[in-house]
Amino acid sequence: MRRRGLRTSALVSAVAVLLVVAGCGSSSKGSKTSNNPSTSSGSLADVKAAVDKALKRPTSINITTKLKGKPVSGKTIDWVQCGVPACVALTAPLKEATDAVGWKLNVIDGGVTPETIKNAWGKAVSDKPDAVMGSGFSRALFNPEIAKLKSMNIPVIDLTTADSPGDGLTAVFDYGPDYLASGQRLADYALSQDGTNVNAVMVLSSAFANLGFVGNGFKAELQKNCSKCPVASFEVPATSIGKDLPTRITAYLTAHPKVNWAYVGYDDMVLGLPAAMAAAGLTGKVKVVTIDNEPATQAYMKNKQALVASDGFPGPEIMWRSVDFLLRYFAKEDTAPSTAHNLPVWLLTGDNVPSTTSGFPLVEDYQKQYKALWGVS
């Protein structure tokens, strides 16, 4: 699953079921902070206030603690880049961040299969870099390599995963608590629009453990604020993504005419759905929410085509925050400012989405803010 980094396409659907073996066994630790506007205190007025805050474009990277000294120089970072476009897109902002502090970035092609991912992490072990970063895949695929890197005192950062930090993962960005908060924001949005009239279904795939966190957050938040609002689950196979998933979803919605809200996994799972819903006569009857965003789903929202909201993806900010963590780690400074669960949040709708043709950072001047923390120009 992409959120936030690995967008699954038809290319990786065939191996997705292998990733769930370890991912479902993961648990989230910690909780969201007040910097992530996501939950209410139990009234619809509070819900609307939380939503109003989340709808505003964030202006801060949510880190204010500057490095005490100059950035440590001469470091080499290995980046295990998975082989789908969304992973490749993360490389550019990471390169910009490492360039800003004068570090070398080695990009290792991770491919899309368990074998290629494991081999890529093996390459990182043999490289003996100063740090290794990866995204999206469960650590179960490369646990021996993590153990070797740990024994070599090489820090490892993982991104957009169901795995928690620890046992060789020095830091993890965008995992369980962050996904939970995404689900809560989406539930709050539905409540802010339809109040106690929400009748929801969650379209999930067990092949992606992080969707379970989003679903848990969505259901808990909805039921906290509307105990009588139904919340059903509809399980779909990963292999249907990019194929017959829109047909499956519309068939479910047609068979359950009381459902008026659908949380649908992540952005790729929404592709083709508005057209299928229109063909099934469901236009205007069911409002769809999801996580992550890409030009196609951004256009759906702008054009009022079934998808009404999406929890935006702070991909560039995550890459720069990873470098921020490493700067503090190498300097033996406190890394807590980097690891706080306060990544920028932006709940996207047709009214605030800034583009329908390209991606965008959530915080427009995030680079300038990080450079100010690091004392570089």
C-alpha positions as CSV (number, residue, x, y, z in Angstrom):
1,M,0.0,0.0,0.0
2,R,1.2,3.5,-0.8
3,R,0.3,5.2,2.4
4,R,2.6,6.9,2.7
5,G,5.0,6.0,0.0
6,L,4.3,2.6,-1.7
7,R,1.4,2.8,-4.0
8,T,0.5,-0.7,-5.1
9,S,-0.3,-1.2,-8.7
10,A,-1.2,-4.3,-10.7
11,L,2.5,-5.0,-10.8
12,V,2.8,-5.6,-7.0
13,S,-0.7,-7.0,-6.3
14,A,0.6,-10.5,-7.0
15,V,3.1,-10.2,-4.1
16,A,0.9,-8.2,-1.7
17,V,-0.5,-11.2,0.0
18,L,3.1,-12.2,1.1
19,L,3.5,-8.9,2.9
20,V,0.6,-9.3,5.2
21,V,2.1,-12.3,7.0
22,A,4.3,-10.1,9.1
23,G,2.3,-6.8,8.7
24,C,-0.8,-8.2,10.4
25,G,1.3,-9.2,13.4
26,S,2.5,-5.6,13.9
27,S,1.0,-3.3,16.5
28,S,1.1,0.4,16.8
29,K,2.6,2.1,19.8
30,G,2.1,5.6,21.0
31,S,-0.6,8.0,19.8
32,K,-1.2,11.0,17.7
33,T,-0.3,14.4,19.1
34,S,-2.2,17.6,19.3
35,N,-0.4,18.8,16.2
36,N,-2.3,16.3,14.1
37,P,-5.9,17.6,14.1
38,S,-7.8,14.4,13.8
39,T,-10.2,13.6,16.6
40,S,-12.9,15.3,18.5
41,S,-13.8,15.1,22.1
42,G,-17.2,13.5,21.5
43,S,-19.6,16.2,20.1
44,L,-20.5,17.1,16.6
45,A,-19.5,20.7,17.3
46,D,-16.0,19.4,18.2
47,V,-16.0,17.2,15.1
48,K,-16.7,20.2,12.9
49,A,-14.0,22.2,14.6
50,A,-11.4,19.4,14.1
51,V,-12.4,19.1,10.4
52,D,-12.2,22.8,9.8
53,K,-8.6,22.8,11.2
54,A,-7.6,19.8,9.0
55,L,-9.0,21.4,5.9
56,K,-6.6,24.3,6.1
57,R,-3.3,23.9,4.3
58,P,-0.6,23.4,6.9
59,T,2.1,26.0,7.1
60,S,4.6,24.3,9.5
61,I,6.7,21.2,9.4
62,N,6.0,20.9,13.1
63,I,9.6,20.9,14.2
64,T,11.1,24.0,15.8
65,T,14.2,22.6,17.6
66,K,17.3,23.6,15.6
67,L,20.5,21.6,15.4
68,K,22.9,22.7,18.1
69,G,25.9,22.6,15.7
70,K,26.7,22.3,12.0
71,P,25.4,19.3,10.1
72,V,27.8,16.3,10.4
73,S,29.6,16.0,7.1
74,G,30.7,13.1,4.9
75,K,27.8,10.7,5.4
76,T,26.6,8.2,2.8
77,I,23.0,7.0,2.8
78,D,21.7,3.9,1.0
79,W,18.1,4.2,-0.2
80,V,16.3,1.0,-1.1
81,Q,13.9,2.3,-3.7
82,C,11.0,0.0,-4.5
83,G,10.1,-0.4,-8.2
84,V,6.8,1.4,-8.4
85,P,6.3,5.0,-9.5
86,A,5.3,6.3,-6.0
87,C,8.6,5.0,-4.5
88,V,10.6,6.5,-7.3
89,A,8.9,9.8,-6.7
90,L,10.3,9.9,-3.1
91,T,13.8,9.7,-4.4
92,A,13.9,13.3,-5.7
93,P,13.0,15.0,-2.4
94,L,15.4,12.7,-0.5
95,K,18.2,13.6,-2.9
96,E,17.4,17.3,-2.4
97,A,17.6,16.8,1.4
98,T,21.0,14.9,1.3
99,D,22.4,17.4,-1.1
100,A,21.4,20.3,1.2
101,V,23.7,18.9,3.9
102,G,26.4,17.6,1.6
103,W,25.8,13.9,1.9
104,K,26.0,11.2,-0.7
105,L,22.9,9.2,-1.6
106,N,23.1,5.7,-3.1
107,V,19.9,4.5,-4.7
108,I,19.4,0.8,-4.7
109,D,16.7,-0.6,-7.0
110,G,14.5,-2.7,-4.8
111,G,12.2,-4.0,-7.5
112,V,8.7,-5.2,-6.4
113,T,9.1,-8.8,-5.4
114,P,10.1,-10.3,-2.0
115,E,13.3,-11.7,-3.6
116,T,14.3,-8.4,-5.2
117,I,13.6,-6.4,-2.0
118,K,15.7,-8.8,0.1
119,N,18.5,-8.7,-2.4
120,A,18.5,-4.9,-2.3
121,W,18.8,-4.9,1.5
122,G,21.6,-7.4,1.1
123,K,23.3,-4.9,-1.2
124,A,22.9,-2.3,1.5
125,V,24.6,-4.5,4.1
126,S,27.6,-5.1,1.8
127,D,27.8,-1.4,1.0
128,K,28.3,-0.6,4.7
129,P,26.9,2.9,4.4
130,D,26.3,5.3,7.3
131,A,22.6,4.7,7.2
132,V,19.9,2.8,5.3
133,M,16.4,3.8,4.4
134,G,13.6,1.8,2.9
135,S,9.8,2.2,2.3
136,G,6.6,0.2,2.2
137,F,7.6,-3.4,2.6
138,S,7.3,-5.5,5.8
139,R,10.5,-6.0,7.7
140,A,9.7,-9.8,7.6
141,L,11.2,-9.8,4.1
142,F,14.6,-8.6,5.2
143,N,14.9,-9.2,9.0
144,P,18.3,-11.0,8.7
145,E,19.6,-7.9,6.9
146,I,18.2,-5.6,9.6
147,A,20.0,-7.7,12.2
148,K,23.3,-7.5,10.3
149,L,23.0,-3.7,10.0
150,K,22.2,-3.5,13.7
151,S,25.3,-5.5,14.6
152,M,27.3,-3.1,12.4
153,N,25.8,-0.1,14.3
154,I,24.2,1.2,11.1
155,P,20.9,3.0,11.7
156,V,17.9,1.9,9.7
157,I,14.9,4.1,8.8
158,D,11.7,2.5,7.5
159,L,8.8,4.5,6.0
160,T,5.1,3.9,5.4
161,T,4.9,0.6,7.1
162,A,2.9,-1.3,9.7
163,D,6.0,-2.1,11.6
164,S,6.9,-0.2,14.7
165,P,10.4,1.1,15.5
166,G,12.7,-1.1,17.5
167,D,14.7,-4.3,17.1
168,G,16.9,-2.9,14.4
169,L,14.6,-0.3,13.0
170,T,16.1,2.8,14.5
171,A,13.2,5.0,13.4
172,V,10.0,4.5,11.5
173,F,8.0,7.4,9.9
174,D,4.4,7.1,9.1
175,Y,3.2,3.9,10.7
176,G,0.4,2.7,12.9
177,P,-0.5,5.8,15.0
178,D,-0.4,8.0,11.9
179,Y,-2.7,5.7,9.9
180,L,-5.1,5.5,12.9
181,A,-5.3,9.3,12.9
182,S,-6.0,9.3,9.2
183,G,-9.0,7.1,9.7
184,Q,-10.3,9.3,12.5
185,R,-10.0,12.4,10.3
186,L,-12.0,10.7,7.5
187,A,-14.8,9.7,10.0
188,D,-14.9,13.2,11.4
189,Y,-15.3,14.6,7.9
190,A,-18.3,12.2,7.2
191,L,-19.9,13.3,10.5
192,S,-19.3,16.9,9.7
193,Q,-21.3,16.5,6.5
194,D,-24.1,14.2,7.5
195,G,-24.1,14.1,11.3
196,T,-25.9,11.1,12.7
197,N,-27.2,10.1,9.3
198,V,-23.9,8.4,8.4
199,N,-24.2,4.8,7.3
200,A,-20.8,3.6,6.3
201,V,-18.9,0.8,4.8
202,M,-15.1,0.3,4.9
203,V,-13.6,-1.3,1.8
204,L,-10.4,-3.0,3.0
205,S,-7.9,-5.5,1.9
206,S,-6.1,-7.7,4.5
207,A,-3.1,-7.8,2.2
208,F,-2.3,-4.3,3.4
209,A,-1.9,-4.2,7.2
210,N,-1.9,-0.4,7.4
211,L,-5.4,-0.3,6.0
212,G,-6.5,-2.1,9.2
213,F,-5.1,0.8,11.2
214,V,-7.0,3.3,9.1
215,G,-10.2,1.2,9.4
216,N,-9.9,0.9,13.1
217,G,-9.5,4.7,13.5
218,F,-12.4,5.3,11.1
219,K,-14.8,2.9,13.0
220,A,-13.8,4.0,16.5
221,E,-14.1,7.7,15.7
222,L,-17.5,7.3,14.0
223,Q,-18.9,5.2,16.8
224,K,-17.5,7.5,19.5
225,N,-19.4,10.4,18.1
226,C,-22.4,8.5,16.7
227,S,-23.1,5.2,18.5
228,K,-26.1,4.5,16.2
229,C,-24.2,5.0,12.9
230,P,-23.7,1.6,11.2
231,V,-20.1,0.8,10.1
232,A,-19.7,-2.4,7.9
233,S,-16.6,-3.9,6.4
234,F,-16.2,-5.2,2.9
235,E,-13.0,-7.2,2.3
236,V,-11.6,-7.2,-1.2
237,P,-8.6,-9.1,-2.7
238,A,-5.5,-7.2,-3.5
239,T,-5.5,-8.8,-7.0
240,S,-8.7,-6.9,-7.8
241,I,-6.9,-3.5,-7.6
242,G,-6.5,-2.1,-11.1
243,K,-8.9,-4.8,-12.4
244,D,-12.5,-5.4,-11.3
245,L,-12.4,-3.6,-7.9
246,P,-14.8,-0.8,-9.1
247,T,-17.3,-3.5,-10.1
248,R,-17.0,-5.3,-6.8
249,I,-17.6,-2.1,-4.8
250,T,-20.6,-0.9,-6.9
251,A,-22.1,-4.4,-6.5
252,Y,-21.8,-4.2,-2.8
253,L,-23.2,-0.6,-2.7
254,T,-26.1,-1.7,-4.9
255,A,-26.9,-4.6,-2.6
256,H,-26.8,-2.3,0.5
257,P,-28.8,0.8,-0.6
258,K,-28.8,2.3,2.9
259,V,-25.0,2.9,2.8
260,N,-24.3,6.6,2.1
261,W,-20.6,6.8,2.9
262,A,-17.7,4.5,1.9
263,Y,-14.1,4.7,3.1
264,V,-12.2,3.0,0.3
265,G,-8.7,1.9,1.2
266,Y,-6.3,4.2,-0.5
267,D,-6.1,6.2,-3.7
268,D,-5.4,3.5,-6.2
269,M,-8.4,1.6,-5.0
270,V,-10.6,4.5,-6.0
271,L,-9.4,4.6,-9.6
272,G,-12.3,3.9,-12.0
273,L,-14.8,3.9,-9.1
274,P,-16.7,7.1,-10.0
275,A,-17.4,5.9,-13.5
276,A,-18.6,2.5,-12.2
277,M,-20.8,4.2,-9.6
278,A,-22.3,6.4,-12.3
279,A,-23.1,3.4,-14.5
280,A,-24.8,1.7,-11.5
281,G,-26.9,4.8,-10.8
282,L,-25.1,5.6,-7.5
283,T,-24.1,9.1,-8.4
284,G,-25.0,11.4,-5.5
285,K,-26.1,8.5,-3.3
286,V,-22.8,7.5,-1.8
287,K,-19.9,9.7,-0.8
288,V,-16.4,8.2,-1.0
289,V,-13.4,9.1,1.2
290,T,-9.8,7.6,1.0
291,I,-6.2,8.3,1.9
292,D,-3.4,9.5,-0.3
293,N,-3.7,11.5,-3.5
294,E,-2.6,11.5,-7.1
295,P,-3.7,13.6,-10.1
296,A,-6.6,11.3,-11.0
297,T,-8.1,11.3,-7.5
298,Q,-7.4,15.0,-7.2
299,A,-9.5,15.5,-10.3
300,Y,-12.3,13.3,-9.0
301,M,-12.6,15.6,-6.0
302,K,-12.4,18.8,-8.0
303,N,-15.0,17.6,-10.4
304,K,-17.3,16.3,-7.7
305,Q,-17.1,12.7,-8.9
306,A,-18.0,10.5,-5.9
307,L,-14.8,11.1,-4.1
308,V,-15.3,13.9,-1.6
309,A,-12.2,13.9,0.6
310,S,-8.8,12.3,0.9
311,D,-6.2,12.5,3.7
312,G,-3.2,14.0,1.9
313,F,0.2,12.4,1.7
314,P,3.2,14.4,3.0
315,G,5.8,12.4,1.0
316,P,8.4,15.1,0.5
317,E,8.1,16.2,4.1
318,I,8.7,12.6,5.3
319,M,11.9,12.3,3.3
320,W,13.3,15.6,4.7
321,R,12.2,14.6,8.2
322,S,14.2,11.3,7.8
323,V,17.3,13.3,7.1
324,D,16.5,15.6,10.0
325,F,16.4,12.5,12.2
326,L,19.8,11.3,10.9
327,L,21.4,14.7,11.4
328,R,20.4,14.7,15.1
329,Y,21.3,11.0,15.4
330,F,24.8,11.4,14.0
331,A,25.3,14.5,16.2
332,K,24.2,12.6,19.3
333,E,21.4,15.1,19.8
334,D,17.9,14.4,21.0
335,T,15.9,12.9,18.1
336,A,12.5,13.3,19.7
337,P,11.6,16.4,17.6
338,S,12.0,14.2,14.5
339,T,10.1,11.2,15.7
340,A,7.0,12.9,17.2
341,H,3.8,11.9,15.5
342,N,3.1,15.3,14.1
343,L,3.7,15.1,10.4
344,P,1.8,17.8,8.5
345,V,-1.9,17.1,8.0
346,W,-4.1,18.3,5.2
347,L,-7.6,16.9,4.5
348,L,-8.1,17.4,0.8
349,T,-11.5,18.1,-0.9
350,G,-12.7,19.5,-4.2
351,D,-12.6,23.0,-2.6
352,N,-9.0,23.1,-1.5
353,V,-7.1,20.7,-3.7
354,P,-4.4,22.8,-5.4
355,S,-3.8,20.7,-8.5
356,T,-5.4,18.1,-10.6
357,T,-2.3,17.5,-12.8
358,S,0.6,16.9,-10.4
359,G,1.6,16.0,-6.9
360,F,2.4,18.7,-4.3
361,P,3.9,19.0,-0.8
362,L,1.5,19.7,2.0
363,V,3.7,22.5,3.3
364,E,4.7,24.7,0.5
365,D,8.0,26.0,2.0
366,Y,9.0,22.8,3.8
367,Q,12.5,22.9,2.4
368,K,13.2,26.4,3.6
369,Q,12.0,25.5,7.1
370,Y,14.2,22.4,7.3
371,K,17.2,24.3,6.0
372,A,16.6,26.9,8.7
373,L,16.7,24.2,11.4
374,W,19.9,22.8,10.0
375,G,21.7,26.1,9.4
376,V,22.2,25.6,5.7
377,S,21.3,27.7,2.7
